[in-house]
Amino acid sequence: MSIVNLILWLGGIVLIAYGYRRAKGPWARYQALKEQDENVARYESWRGGVRDTSPTGASVAMQVLRRQAQTFALVAVAGFVLVFVGFLIR
């Protein structure tokens, strides 16, 4: 075990924790907005109305939240890669 291994492991753990914490909030809010949008769609189909397909504020917010969650999930994946590389280097 060398100093390079320790640096890679610690860096990877920090990136995993940071990515997880930053992705968790936007992902939860995205799921809530998605569920609400599906409920509105079911209600409008039950009423027999035609749903407007133009972008709404909620759909734009869902895109932004999904992008944020994906970005920070990639940060966490980079952390996993660093930990894995830390184990490969001798």
N, C-alpha and C positions, 0 to 999 in steps of 0.2 A: 504494500500500500504506500503510495507516494503522495506528495503534496498535490500533484495534478489530479489524482483520483478524488481527493478530498474536496478540492475546489469544484470539480465537475459535479460531485454529489451534492454539495451544498448549494451550488448555483441552480442545479436541477430542482432540488427541493423548494428553493425559494420561488422559482418560476412556476412550479406546479401549484404552490399555495396561492401565489399572486393571481395566476390565471383563473384558478377555481373561484377565488373570492370575487374577482371582477366579472366573471361570466355568470355567476349564480343569480345575481339580481336582475340583469336584463333578460335572462332566460325565463325566470319566473314571471316577470311582467309580460313577456311575449306570450307565454302559454295562457295567461289570464285574458289577454286581449284576443287571442285566437279563439278561446272558448266562448268569449262573449260574442265575437263575430259569427261563430257557428250557431249560437243560440238565436241571434237576430235573423240569420238566413233561414233557420227552421221555422221561426215564427212567421216570417214573411211568406214562405212557401205554404204554410198552413192557412194563412189569410187569403192566399190566391193572388197576391200582388207580385208584380215584376220587380225584381231587385235591381237597383241602379248599380252598374259595374264600374263606375268612375272611381278614381282613387279618393279615399277619405283621409281625414287626419289620423284615424286609428290604423288604417292600412299603411300609411307612411311611417307611423310610429313603430308598427310591427316590423317593417323592413329595417329600420334603424336599430331596434333592439336585437333582432336576429343577427345583424352584422356585428354588433358589439359582442354578443355572446360567442359568435364564431371566431372573432379576432382573439378574444381572451382564451378560448378553448385551444386555439393554435399555440398560444403562449404556454399553456399547460402541457401540450404535446411536446413542445420544444424542451420543456423541463424533463419530461420522461426520456426524451432522446439523450439529453445530457447525462442523466443518471445511468442510462444504458451504456453510453460511451465510457463513462467513468468505470464501469465494471469491465469493459473490454480492454481498456488500456492497462498495460502492465509496466 
